[in-house]
Amino acid sequence: MLPPNMRVKAQHTALMLVVLMLASTAGCLSADNEDDGNNPITMNVHYDATSGVLTERIQDNTVLSQSGVDLAFDFARVSSKAGMMKTFSLDPGDDVDGANAITVNANEQAEIGYTYMTHGLFSVVLSATDENGNEAALTITVRIDKEIDWSQTNTENPDSMAISTVPDCVCEHPEKITIDSTVSNPQDLVPGTQVTVTWHLNDPDEEQQAFHTEQIGDGQEGQWPHSQYNVGSGAWSLDVTIDSGNDSISMSHLVNIMYEALETDPNPLEIETPAEEEDSV
């Protein structure tokens, strides 16, 4: 049996050996965990915007113009530790089978642009491959609202304005519809009469969800601003009826179909500028 002082030294030495072994093992486990599933591709993609508004202008039931939302994604700083980059891809998420996906040769092009012509909250997949077959992907959310500028002039039988709130994706329905409508009673050479009109906002089941009535004098106009929440998905309509008076009217509806702001934050490329030299004293 070892003397007490020898037993203490032996225990101390054994304890130190255990600590060293655990530290060494912990380091190895940490490195192994980092290597497991570690993709060599770094998806450093830059984009200045992830939302926008489509615009459509309709006059007397004729579509005069339509404009989409242009978004661009810069893959120039995507890199791989396993080799050169081979392809960059963008799936805009506005179809059901990826038919609108775009793939480019990484040696020829680093930026992919896309024009959205439909509204919704889209799941956009940005992906890349390197020359050794490694793949990486990044998914972001893009929000596209829609604004419709609808008008009809000099009519005694106002047409119904169709408002489709069906998103063009498998995603959440719009958060709200906003309406900024103006009805005018034009003044002719011969003095006219006062008219009473009522706005009607109807849901897809043709049930009235909101209305507003106003008397409009000759040469005057009436307005109805309204925000409708819980709109769901379907074919809504905005109607104006002439309740009294025999004058013709003109209508201008500015309608916005808006989604909840769930889009991914933009990731713009930050360009460093040289620090200004201090003025010498």
LINGI-V660183 format. One record per helix or strand of 2 or more residues. SS is the DSSP state (helix for helix, strand for strand). FROM is the first residue (numbers start at 1). TO is the last residue. If there is no record, write none. Layout:
[[SS	FROM	TO] [SS	FROM	TO]]
This chain:
[[helix	4	35] [strand	41	42] [strand	46	47] [strand	51	59] [strand	62	67] [strand	69	74] [strand	79	80] [strand	85	91] [strand	102	105] [strand	111	116] [strand	120	130] [strand	135	155] [strand	161	164] [strand	176	184] [strand	195	202] [strand	208	216] [strand	221	229] [strand	235	244] [strand	249	258]]
